[in-house]
Amino acid sequence: MRKIVILAVSLLILASCGVDKTLVVNYKLWLDWPERQLPDFSKLGDPLETGVKNNFDLVGIDETLNHFVLLLETTLKVDKEEEYTFKASTDDGSKFYVDGEMLYDNDGAHGPITKIVTKRLAKGNHLLRLEYFDFDKGQSINFLYSTPTIPWREINDKLLAEEDKATDKASFVKPQIDEALARFNAWKGDDPVMSFPIVTDVHTCGRFTYKHIGHAVKAAEAFGSDFIENFGDIGLNAYPATENSAYAREIVDNVRAQMLKYDGVWLYTPGNHDWDAGEGKYFTDSDLHSFFQEPWKEKAGDALHFVPGKTYGWYDVPGKGIRVIFLNSQGTGTQGGSYYLFDTEQVEWLKDLLGKTPVAMAVLVTTHYMPHPLGRWTNSNPNEETLASNQRLMDILSSFASKGTLIGLVTGDAHVNMYTKEAGVNYFISQGYGWVVPDLMLPGTTHAFFDYKENLCVDIFAVKPFKREVHTFRIGAGGEAFDCVFTY
């Protein structure tokens, strides 16, 4: 029998911090339920497991498990009387009760089916009860509520609000920017420089790490940068966005709001965590283009070019003689089942664009995923199609470097810092906000471990076009030790 692991760390936190018990979801779990409908819970006997969770969800339950029953209960504290709307999508069946009254019956073995119900709740405490079972072929619970004065949210909105507030402390931002700026100014001297901050992988460090995008805007302004680049992985297929399309859209809105604080141009490359949203929905190339690329077209004018229907293109940095090419390393995204894939159409487009690039113009290629073997930071092996596409891209870059001016290929994704040069091509990975298991780090890579509530983790990528020098400047985590210098 499989052992179901509910996150012990979360339970210890709940037990030790004096959390309001009305915010806790109590659960009971039974295994080996063979039927295609919910049981009579009064006849089930003792559950296999009991405990507390943060929300009505399946966090901590083995995704491969089938044939189980789950009872979730919590007390909702209502501060003023108003209409409450409850929205629940479950696979398989469920029933939902408020104060013992069944508000919907979504029983039976089925794929995700959404029910929306309303009930006027008086001021005071109200018992919410969700009965759920899984038969086979997938499992999901996506539960939200709202009122005319409360936007869609999960059960534990107050705990989330406390975490949100904890991330608002920004006293570390200016000192860390100033420290890196001093190094930048000493290196820059009187030479012309093109520079931009790199933002990448903000999904992994914490639910509110997106605020660091706004901090990167402050860095861009302090450094007088030419643009900012978001290397992707904002977190649309990282929990809870996978089970909550409203939250996924909230991520989009929050990230874009931070990006819009910048009065200049943003470039964006899709990450492998920028595709799935909850309830079986996807964010397509068209969506991602609309969210994170199109808003800056008017500011950039003819300097910024997008391939129609795609999320790749190029930007000719005004007055710097540098062309920045931004690629999509996800192939057709999860909708085609592939990550880390530079599809043939895109690779051929890149080859053609490089062939047409003016001889006097230097080229910097950017994307989320690093095709060089040092970018394979997990113990999983890419499939043959991915490896072939990676090699095609590297071959095209090395061919161009032999006759044109290639600054290098810059990426995020791997949650490490890395620089290497191979076949005339500079390869650089910017760490970003991701964490990494030390045992998975490959030789030649480094990582700065840090608390995102106390540190920035932004690399400024700076180029001296006339001297063909590159210098990166780490703002925050790791500081000067994570600067990188190379030539092209």
C-alpha positions as CSV (number, residue, x, y, z in Angstrom):
1,M,0.0,0.0,0.0
2,R,1.4,3.4,-0.9
3,K,2.2,5.8,1.9
4,I,0.6,9.2,1.4
5,V,3.0,12.0,2.4
6,I,1.4,15.3,3.5
7,L,4.1,17.9,3.8
8,A,5.4,17.6,7.3
9,V,7.2,20.9,7.3
10,S,3.9,22.7,6.6
11,L,2.2,20.9,9.5
12,L,5.1,21.8,11.9
13,I,4.7,25.4,10.9
14,L,1.0,25.4,11.5
15,A,1.5,23.7,14.9
16,S,4.2,26.1,16.0
17,C,3.1,29.5,14.9
18,G,-0.2,29.8,16.7
19,V,-2.2,30.0,13.5
20,D,-5.9,30.7,13.9
21,K,-7.4,27.2,13.9
22,T,-10.4,28.4,11.9
23,L,-8.1,28.8,8.9
24,V,-6.9,25.1,9.0
25,V,-8.4,22.5,6.7
26,N,-8.8,19.2,8.5
27,Y,-8.6,16.1,6.3
28,K,-9.3,12.4,6.6
29,L,-8.1,9.9,4.0
30,W,-9.3,6.4,3.1
31,L,-7.6,4.1,0.6
32,D,-8.8,1.2,-1.6
33,W,-12.3,2.6,-2.4
34,P,-13.5,0.5,-5.4
35,E,-16.8,2.2,-6.3
36,R,-17.6,4.9,-8.9
37,Q,-19.4,7.2,-6.4
38,L,-18.9,8.7,-3.0
39,P,-19.4,6.5,0.1
40,D,-21.6,7.0,3.1
41,F,-18.9,8.5,5.3
42,S,-20.6,7.3,8.5
43,K,-20.0,3.7,7.4
44,L,-16.4,4.0,6.3
45,G,-14.8,3.3,9.7
46,D,-11.5,4.8,10.8
47,P,-9.5,6.7,8.2
48,L,-6.0,5.5,7.3
49,E,-4.7,9.0,7.9
50,T,-5.8,12.3,9.4
51,G,-4.2,15.7,9.6
52,V,-4.3,19.4,8.6
53,K,-3.7,21.2,5.3
54,N,-3.7,24.8,4.1
55,N,-6.5,24.5,1.5
56,F,-9.0,22.3,-0.2
57,D,-6.5,20.6,-2.5
58,L,-4.5,17.5,-3.2
59,V,-1.1,18.8,-2.2
60,G,1.1,16.0,-0.8
61,I,-0.9,13.2,-2.3
62,D,0.8,10.8,-4.6
63,E,-0.2,11.8,-8.2
64,T,-0.2,8.1,-9.3
65,L,-2.7,7.0,-6.5
66,N,-6.2,5.9,-7.5
67,H,-9.2,4.6,-5.6
68,F,-9.1,6.8,-2.5
69,V,-11.6,9.0,-0.6
70,L,-10.8,12.3,1.0
71,L,-12.9,14.4,3.5
72,L,-11.9,18.1,3.8
73,E,-13.5,20.4,6.4
74,T,-12.7,23.9,7.7
75,T,-14.4,26.8,9.5
76,L,-14.7,29.9,7.4
77,K,-14.9,33.1,9.4
78,V,-17.2,35.7,7.8
79,D,-16.6,39.3,8.8
80,K,-19.8,40.7,7.3
81,E,-22.9,39.2,5.7
82,E,-22.9,38.9,2.0
83,E,-23.2,36.5,-0.9
84,Y,-20.5,33.9,-1.1
85,T,-19.7,32.2,-4.4
86,F,-18.0,28.8,-4.3
87,K,-16.3,27.3,-7.4
88,A,-15.0,23.7,-7.4
89,S,-13.7,21.6,-10.2
90,T,-13.0,18.0,-9.3
91,D,-11.8,14.8,-11.0
92,D,-13.5,12.5,-9.9
93,G,-16.7,13.1,-7.9
94,S,-17.4,15.5,-5.0
95,K,-20.1,17.0,-2.9
96,F,-19.9,20.4,-1.1
97,Y,-21.7,21.4,2.1
98,V,-22.0,24.7,4.0
99,D,-23.3,24.3,7.6
100,G,-24.6,20.8,6.7
101,E,-26.5,22.0,3.7
102,M,-25.4,20.4,0.4
103,L,-24.8,23.1,-2.1
104,Y,-23.8,20.9,-5.1
105,D,-23.7,17.3,-6.0
106,N,-20.9,16.5,-8.5
107,D,-20.7,12.8,-7.7
108,G,-19.6,10.0,-10.1
109,A,-16.5,8.9,-11.9
110,H,-15.6,11.7,-14.4
111,G,-13.0,14.1,-15.7
112,P,-12.8,17.6,-14.3
113,I,-16.3,19.1,-14.0
114,T,-16.8,22.6,-12.5
115,K,-19.6,23.5,-10.2
116,I,-20.4,27.1,-9.1
117,V,-22.9,27.8,-6.3
118,T,-23.8,30.8,-4.1
119,K,-25.1,31.2,-0.6
120,R,-25.6,34.2,1.6
121,L,-23.6,33.8,4.7
122,A,-24.3,35.7,7.9
123,K,-21.5,37.2,10.0
124,G,-19.8,34.5,12.1
125,N,-18.3,31.0,11.6
126,H,-19.5,28.6,9.0
127,L,-18.5,25.0,8.5
128,L,-17.3,24.1,4.9
129,R,-17.2,20.4,4.0
130,L,-15.9,18.9,0.7
131,E,-16.3,15.2,0.1
132,Y,-14.1,13.8,-2.7
133,F,-13.1,10.5,-4.2
134,D,-10.8,9.5,-7.0
135,F,-11.5,6.4,-9.2
136,D,-8.8,6.4,-11.8
137,K,-7.1,8.2,-14.7
138,G,-6.3,11.5,-13.0
139,Q,-7.1,13.4,-9.9
140,S,-7.7,17.1,-9.2
141,I,-9.4,19.5,-6.8
142,N,-9.5,23.2,-7.6
143,F,-11.5,25.1,-5.0
144,L,-12.0,28.9,-4.8
145,Y,-14.4,31.3,-3.3
146,S,-15.3,35.0,-3.8
147,T,-17.8,37.6,-2.7
148,P,-18.7,41.1,-4.1
149,T,-15.9,42.5,-1.9
150,I,-13.4,39.5,-1.9
151,P,-11.7,38.5,-5.2
152,W,-11.3,34.8,-6.0
153,R,-9.1,33.1,-3.5
154,E,-8.2,29.9,-1.8
155,I,-9.2,29.0,1.8
156,N,-6.2,30.3,3.5
157,D,-6.1,33.8,2.2
158,K,-5.0,35.2,5.5
159,L,-1.9,33.0,5.7
160,L,-1.1,34.0,2.2
161,A,-1.6,37.7,3.0
162,E,0.9,37.3,5.9
163,E,3.5,35.8,3.5
164,D,2.7,38.5,1.0
165,K,3.4,41.2,3.6
166,A,6.6,39.5,4.7
167,T,8.0,40.0,1.1
168,D,7.2,43.7,1.0
169,K,10.4,44.6,2.9
170,A,12.6,46.1,0.3
171,S,15.2,47.8,2.5
172,F,17.9,45.5,1.0
173,V,17.2,46.5,-2.6
174,K,18.9,49.9,-3.0
175,P,22.1,48.9,-1.0
176,Q,22.6,45.8,-3.1
177,I,22.0,47.7,-6.4
178,D,24.4,50.4,-5.3
179,E,27.1,47.9,-4.4
180,A,27.0,46.3,-7.9
181,L,26.6,49.7,-9.5
182,A,29.9,50.9,-8.0
183,R,31.7,47.9,-9.6
184,F,30.0,48.6,-12.9
185,N,31.0,52.3,-12.9
186,A,34.6,51.4,-12.1
187,W,34.7,48.9,-15.0
188,K,32.8,51.1,-17.4
189,G,34.9,54.3,-17.2
190,D,34.3,56.4,-20.2
191,D,33.6,53.5,-22.6
192,P,30.3,53.2,-24.4
193,V,28.4,50.2,-22.9
194,M,25.2,48.2,-23.6
195,S,23.7,46.7,-20.5
196,F,20.5,45.0,-19.3
197,P,19.3,43.2,-16.2
198,I,18.4,39.5,-16.5
199,V,15.2,38.3,-14.7
200,T,14.7,34.5,-14.8
201,D,13.0,31.7,-12.9
202,V,11.0,33.7,-10.4
203,H,8.5,30.9,-9.9
204,T,10.7,28.6,-7.7
205,C,11.7,30.7,-4.8
206,G,8.4,31.8,-3.4
207,R,4.8,32.6,-4.3
208,F,5.6,36.3,-4.2
209,T,9.0,36.4,-5.9
210,Y,7.4,38.1,-8.9
211,K,8.0,41.3,-6.9
212,H,11.6,41.0,-7.7
213,I,10.8,42.0,-11.3
214,G,9.9,45.4,-9.9
215,H,13.3,45.4,-8.1
216,A,15.0,44.6,-11.4
217,V,13.3,47.7,-12.9
218,K,15.0,49.8,-10.2
219,A,18.3,48.2,-11.2
220,A,17.7,49.0,-14.8
221,E,17.0,52.6,-14.0
222,A,20.1,52.9,-11.8
223,F,22.4,51.3,-14.4
224,G,20.9,53.3,-17.3
225,S,20.3,50.0,-19.0
226,D,19.2,49.8,-22.7
227,F,16.4,47.3,-21.9
228,I,15.5,44.5,-19.5
229,E,15.1,40.8,-20.5
230,N,12.8,38.3,-18.8
231,F,14.1,34.9,-19.5
232,G,10.9,33.2,-18.5
233,D,9.7,30.6,-16.0
234,I,7.2,32.9,-14.3
235,G,5.3,29.8,-13.1
236,L,2.2,29.1,-15.0
237,N,2.7,25.3,-14.7
238,A,4.0,25.3,-11.2
239,Y,1.6,24.6,-8.3
240,P,-0.9,26.1,-7.6
241,A,-1.3,27.5,-11.1
242,T,-1.7,24.0,-12.5
243,E,-4.9,23.5,-10.6
244,N,-6.2,27.1,-10.4
245,S,-6.6,29.0,-13.7
246,A,-7.6,32.1,-11.7
247,Y,-4.3,32.0,-9.9
248,A,-2.5,31.4,-13.1
249,R,-4.1,34.6,-14.6
250,E,-3.2,36.4,-11.4
251,I,0.5,35.5,-12.0
252,V,0.2,36.9,-15.5
253,D,-1.3,40.1,-14.2
254,N,1.1,40.5,-11.3
255,V,4.2,39.9,-13.5
256,R,3.0,42.2,-16.2
257,A,2.2,44.9,-13.7
258,Q,5.7,44.8,-12.4
259,M,7.1,44.9,-15.9
260,L,5.0,47.9,-16.8
261,K,6.8,49.9,-14.1
262,Y,9.7,50.2,-16.5
263,D,9.6,53.1,-19.0
264,G,11.8,51.2,-21.5
265,V,11.7,48.0,-23.5
266,W,11.3,44.5,-22.2
267,L,12.4,41.4,-24.1
268,Y,10.9,38.0,-23.2
269,T,11.7,34.4,-23.9
270,P,9.2,31.7,-22.9
271,G,10.2,29.3,-20.2
272,N,9.1,25.7,-19.7
273,H,7.0,26.8,-16.7
274,D,5.1,29.4,-18.7
275,W,2.6,27.1,-20.5
276,D,0.0,25.2,-18.4
277,A,-2.7,26.8,-16.5
278,G,-5.3,25.1,-14.3
279,E,-8.5,23.3,-15.4
280,G,-6.9,21.9,-18.5
281,K,-6.2,25.3,-20.1
282,Y,-3.0,26.4,-21.8
283,F,-1.4,29.7,-22.4
284,T,-0.5,29.6,-26.1
285,D,2.2,31.3,-28.1
286,S,-0.4,34.0,-28.9
287,D,-1.3,34.5,-25.3
288,L,2.4,34.8,-24.1
289,H,3.1,37.2,-27.0
290,S,0.2,39.3,-26.0
291,F,1.1,39.3,-22.3
292,F,4.8,39.8,-22.3
293,Q,6.0,41.0,-25.8
294,E,3.4,43.1,-27.6
295,P,3.1,45.8,-24.8
296,W,6.6,47.1,-25.6
297,K,6.3,47.1,-29.4
298,E,5.2,50.8,-29.5
299,K,8.1,51.9,-27.4
300,A,10.6,49.9,-29.4
301,G,9.3,50.9,-32.8
302,D,11.0,49.4,-35.8
303,A,13.9,48.2,-33.7
304,L,11.8,45.3,-32.3
305,H,10.7,42.5,-34.7
306,F,8.4,39.6,-33.9
307,V,7.9,36.5,-36.1
308,P,4.1,36.4,-36.8
309,G,2.4,33.9,-34.6
310,K,5.6,33.0,-32.7
311,T,7.3,34.1,-29.5
312,Y,10.7,34.7,-31.0
313,G,12.3,37.6,-32.9
314,W,15.0,40.2,-32.6
315,Y,15.8,43.7,-31.2
316,D,18.4,46.1,-32.7
317,V,19.6,48.0,-29.7
318,P,19.5,51.7,-30.7
319,G,22.9,53.3,-31.1
320,K,24.9,50.2,-29.9
321,G,25.4,48.2,-33.0
322,I,24.1,45.1,-31.3
323,R,21.3,42.7,-32.4
324,V,19.7,40.7,-29.6
325,I,17.9,37.6,-30.9
326,F,15.4,36.0,-28.5
327,L,14.3,32.4,-29.0
328,N,11.7,30.0,-27.8
329,S,13.4,26.9,-26.4
330,Q,10.1,25.1,-25.7
331,G,9.4,24.0,-29.3
332,T,5.6,23.8,-29.4
333,G,5.3,24.0,-25.7
334,T,3.6,21.4,-23.5
335,Q,0.8,21.2,-26.1
336,G,3.3,19.2,-28.3
337,G,4.7,17.3,-25.3
338,S,8.2,18.8,-25.7
339,Y,10.4,20.9,-23.5
340,Y,13.8,22.2,-24.3
341,L,13.3,21.9,-28.0
342,F,14.3,24.4,-30.7
343,D,12.0,23.3,-33.4
344,T,13.2,23.0,-37.0
345,E,11.3,26.0,-38.3
346,Q,12.8,28.3,-35.7
347,V,16.3,27.0,-36.2
348,E,16.1,27.5,-39.9
349,W,14.7,31.0,-39.3
350,L,17.7,31.8,-37.0
351,K,20.2,30.5,-39.6
352,D,18.5,32.7,-42.3
353,L,18.4,35.8,-40.0
354,L,22.1,35.4,-39.0
355,G,23.0,35.2,-42.7
356,K,21.2,38.5,-43.3
357,T,22.6,40.3,-40.3
358,P,24.9,43.3,-41.3
359,V,28.5,42.5,-41.0
360,A,29.2,45.5,-38.7
361,M,26.5,44.3,-36.2
362,A,27.4,42.1,-33.2
363,V,24.8,39.5,-32.2
364,L,23.7,38.3,-28.8
365,V,21.4,35.3,-28.7
366,T,19.1,34.8,-25.7
367,T,16.7,32.1,-24.7
368,H,15.4,30.3,-21.6
369,Y,17.1,26.9,-21.9
370,M,20.8,26.3,-22.4
371,P,21.5,23.7,-25.2
372,H,25.1,23.3,-24.1
373,P,25.5,20.1,-22.0
374,L,26.3,22.2,-18.9
375,G,22.7,23.4,-19.0
376,R,21.3,19.9,-18.3
377,W,21.1,20.4,-14.6
378,T,18.8,17.5,-13.7
379,N,19.5,13.8,-13.8
380,S,16.9,13.3,-16.6
381,N,18.2,12.8,-20.1
382,P,16.7,14.8,-23.0
383,N,15.2,12.7,-25.8
384,E,16.9,12.3,-29.1
385,E,14.8,15.0,-30.8
386,T,15.8,17.5,-28.2
387,L,19.5,16.6,-28.3
388,A,19.5,16.9,-32.1
389,S,17.8,20.3,-32.0
390,N,20.3,21.5,-29.3
391,Q,23.2,20.4,-31.5
392,R,21.7,22.1,-34.6
393,L,21.5,25.4,-32.7
394,M,25.1,25.1,-31.4
395,D,26.4,24.3,-34.9
396,I,24.6,27.3,-36.4
397,L,26.1,29.6,-33.7
398,S,29.6,28.2,-34.1
399,S,29.4,28.6,-37.8
400,F,28.3,32.2,-37.5
401,A,31.0,32.9,-34.9
402,S,33.7,31.9,-37.4
403,K,32.7,34.6,-39.8
404,G,30.5,37.1,-38.0
405,T,30.6,38.9,-34.6
406,L,28.9,36.7,-31.9
407,I,28.8,37.9,-28.4
408,G,27.4,34.6,-27.2
409,L,24.4,32.7,-26.0
410,V,22.8,33.7,-22.7
411,T,20.1,31.7,-20.9
412,G,18.4,31.0,-17.6
413,D,16.6,27.8,-16.6
414,A,19.4,25.8,-14.9
415,H,19.3,27.7,-11.5
416,V,23.1,27.9,-11.6
417,N,25.7,30.3,-12.9
418,M,27.9,28.9,-15.7
419,Y,30.3,30.2,-18.3
420,T,32.2,28.2,-20.9
421,K,33.5,28.7,-24.4
422,E,33.2,26.1,-27.0
423,A,33.8,26.2,-30.8
424,G,34.1,30.0,-30.7
425,V,30.9,30.5,-28.8
426,N,30.5,32.0,-25.3
427,Y,27.8,30.2,-23.3
428,F,26.5,31.9,-20.1
429,I,23.8,30.8,-17.7
430,S,22.3,33.4,-15.3
431,Q,21.2,31.8,-12.0
432,G,18.0,33.7,-11.3
433,Y,15.8,32.9,-8.3
434,G,15.7,29.1,-8.7
435,W,17.0,26.8,-6.0
436,V,19.1,23.7,-6.9
437,V,20.0,20.5,-5.2
438,P,23.8,20.6,-4.7
439,D,24.2,17.0,-5.8
440,L,22.8,17.8,-9.2
441,M,25.2,20.6,-9.9
442,L,27.6,19.8,-12.8
443,P,31.3,20.7,-12.7
444,G,31.7,24.2,-14.0
445,T,28.6,25.5,-12.4
446,T,28.0,27.5,-9.2
447,H,25.0,28.6,-7.2
448,A,24.4,31.2,-4.6
449,F,22.1,30.0,-1.8
450,F,20.0,32.9,-0.4
451,D,16.7,34.1,1.1
452,Y,14.7,36.0,-1.6
453,K,13.1,38.0,1.2
454,E,16.6,39.4,2.0
455,N,18.5,39.4,-1.3
456,L,18.2,40.3,-4.9
457,C,19.5,37.8,-7.4
458,V,19.9,39.8,-10.7
459,D,22.7,39.6,-13.2
460,I,23.5,42.8,-15.1
461,F,24.8,41.8,-18.5
462,A,27.1,44.5,-19.9
463,V,29.0,44.8,-23.2
464,K,31.7,47.2,-24.4
465,P,31.1,46.9,-28.2
466,F,34.3,48.7,-29.2
467,K,36.5,46.6,-27.0
468,R,34.5,43.4,-27.4
469,E,34.4,42.9,-23.6
470,V,31.6,41.4,-21.6
471,H,31.2,41.8,-17.8
472,T,28.3,40.5,-15.7
473,F,27.5,42.1,-12.4
474,R,25.7,40.2,-9.7
475,I,23.2,42.3,-7.7
476,G,22.6,40.6,-4.3
477,A,23.0,36.9,-3.8
478,G,26.7,36.0,-3.9
479,G,27.8,39.5,-4.9
480,E,31.1,40.1,-6.7
481,A,32.1,36.4,-6.5
482,F,29.4,35.7,-9.1
483,D,30.6,38.3,-11.6
484,C,31.8,36.9,-15.0
485,V,34.2,38.4,-17.5
486,F,34.9,37.3,-21.1
487,T,35.7,38.6,-24.6
488,Y,34.3,37.9,-28.0
